[in-house]
Amino acid sequence: MTEKPVIIAGPCVIESMDILNQVAEELVRINSIYNTDIIFKASFDKANRTSIHSYRGPGLEKGLKMLNDIKEKYNLKILTDIHESYQAQPVSEVADILQIPAFLCRQTDLLVAAAKTGKIVNIKKAQFLSGNDMQYPVQKVKESGNDNVWLTERGNIYGYNNLAVDFRNIADMKKIVGTVIMDCTHSVQRPGAANGKSGGNREFVPAMALAAKAFGANGFFFETHPDPETALSDGPNMLYLKDLEAVIKSLL
C-alpha cells in the first residue's frame, strides 16, 4: 500500500480562536473521511512581513497558548515557524514540527537551536537557493544531533515581485532527505506586489500540488482560511477552507 503523504494546513497567521477552531474542525472532518493525519499550521508571529504596518500575530506567549488549545481540543499535530534562536525551546513544548522560514534557512544559530529540541525541523528552501544548496542547512541540523529533517519547496525569485517553481528542485532535495514538502500556496505568491503586501494567484494551487506530486513530493503544505479576502496575512494565495478537501482528495 502506498504511504499517504504528509499534509500541512492552516491559516497563515493566528488571527483569532474562532478562525483557528473553524479550520481545525474542518481538518478533523477531512481526517475522518480520508484517514489522513493533517498537521495544523499557524504562525504566532510573522516577523518578515513586507510593511512595518502589517499584522504580525499575537506573539510567542499568547500564540503558543492558542496553538496548545487547538492541539489538546482536536488532537492535531502542530507546526509553527520560529524566527529567533530563543524561540526554539518554548515552541518545542507545544509544536511537533519546528519550521525554519525560507529567508532564514541559512541562519546557523537558528538551525542549531531547532535541532537541539529533538523535534522534526522543516526547513523551507530560500527563494534564492537551488534544491542542491539545501544540503548545507540539513547538514547543520544533522551535525547538531538531529536527523529528523524535512525540506520544503516554495518557489524561486523570478524577476521582481514574482516567483517561479523549478520542480526539479523536488527531485534534488529527495536525494538529501526522505520527506520533501511542496508549499502549494506560498509558491503562487507575488512577493510585495500588492502595495506593501504580497499578492498571489490561488487559482494555481491545485495544479502546483499535482505537478509536485509528479516530481516526487511526498508532502503538501496549504495555507487556508474561511475567508481569504479578509485574512490579515497572505490572503491572495490562501485556499478557501471550503476548497481544501477537493485538493487533498486529488492527491490521495
Secondary structure, 3 states (H helix, E strand, C coil): CCCCCEEEEECCECCCHHHHHHHHHHHHHHHHHHCCCCEEECECCCCCCCCCCCCCCCCHHHHHHHHHHHHHHHCCCEEEECCCHHHHHHHHCCCCEEEECHHHCCCHHHHHHHHHCCCEEEEECCCCCCCHHHHHHHHHHHCCCCCCEEEEECCEECCCCCEECCCHHHHHHHCCCCCEEEECCHHHEECCCCCCCCEECHHHHHHHHHHHHHCCCCEEEEEEECCHHHCCCCHHHCEEHHHHHHHHHHHC
